């Protein structure tokens, strides 16, 4: 899902991750968002942000291009 959102083939995505070319940010919810996680992936001008519940189920997904 992440590779597709960043418009990459899965193998290319893995290589780029291994070499640190895809930046990531993970955040854990507090207060009203307790039990949720926000995961952000950045590559060139693209961003994918996913919010999951405590079991890893996707609650929201936001794809964005910074063009």
Residue, then its C-alpha position, 0 to 999 in steps of 0.5 A: x500500500x505504501x509503495x503504491x501510494x508513493x508511485x513505486x514498485x515494491x522492490x524499489x520501495x524496499x531498496x529506497x527504505x534500506x538506503x534511507x531515501x524514504x523518510x518516515x515518522x511514527x507518532x503515538x496518540x495521547x489523550x483522546x487519541x490514545x491507542x492510535x498511531x500515525x505513520x508518515x512516509x515521505x519520498x520526493x514530493x509525495x507523502x502518505x499518512x496513515x492512522x491506525x488503531x491499536x491492532x494496526x487497522x487503518x482508520x484514515x489514509x491521506x495521500x498528498x503530493x507537494x507539487 
